[in-house]
Amino acid sequence: MRAPIELSGKEQEHLRFEMRKLLESVQMITEALAEDKMDFVAENAKKYGMGMVDDAAISLAMKTTPEFVALSADMHQKFDDLALYATQGGTKTGALKQLGAILANCTACHAAYRISPQ
């Protein structure tokens, strides 16, 4: 059974918005990899790295579990790692492996948690 993350309506909306942005980034990165545009991979990955963590994200994190926070932080760090890899001449295959690791974090989080009203 998935553990509830109890959030207000506004917090739920914010979290879902952020998750959609992350999914859009994965789509853009996948398209860039298909076209072998590593600069675009790096640009999109960097947007969703640790720099994406702002006051709203920290406020939401305070209402979750340490495990949820760890998964989230690890995912953002993996985006930064992918951006760095792409700028340092990484291969398409290597970038796809890193993207797979990012998606594994997403899957693990969605399998473990569900958003629930307060």
C-alpha positions, -999 to +999 in steps of 0.1 A: +000+000+000+013+035-009+019+059+020-001+091+019+016+125+015-010+148+031-010+182+014-034+212+010-051+217-023-026+244-033+003+222-023-011+193-043-015+215-073+021+227-070+035+192-066+016+179-096+027+209-117+063+202-108+059+165-117+044+174-151+074+197-157+098+169-149+079+146-173+080+172-200+118+175-194+122+137-199+102+140-231+125+168-244+156+150-233+145+118-251+137+138-283+171+155-281+189+121-277+170+108-307+185+137-327+219+134-310+217+170-296+237+166-264+237+204-258+199+203-257+201+173-233+224+193-210+202+224-211+170+206-203+186+183-176+202+213-158+168+231-155+155+202-133+186+196-112+191+208-077+186+244-089+149+236-093+146+232-055+131+264-042+114+276-010+081+260-021+098+227-026+115+229+008+081+238+024+065+207+008+094+185+018+088+194+054+054+178+052+068+145+038+090+117+050+128+116+050+126+088+024+105+110+001+129+138+004+158+115-003+142+102-035+134+137-046+169+150-039+185+120-056+164+126-087+173+163-089+210+153-085+207+128-112+194+155-136+225+176-127+247+145-133+231+140-167+236+177-176+273+175-167+277+142-186+261+157-217+284+187-216+315+166-211+310+147-244+290+118-230+275+092-253+238+088-262+239+053-247+254+066-214+228+095-213+200+070-219+212+049-189+213+080-168+178+089-179+167+054-170+180+059-135+161+092-132+129+074-143+136+046-118+134+073-090+101+085-104+087+050-105+099+042-070+084+074-056+050+068-073+050+032-061+057+042-025+036+074-021+002+089-030-009+125-027-037+128-001-058+157+010-051+171+045 
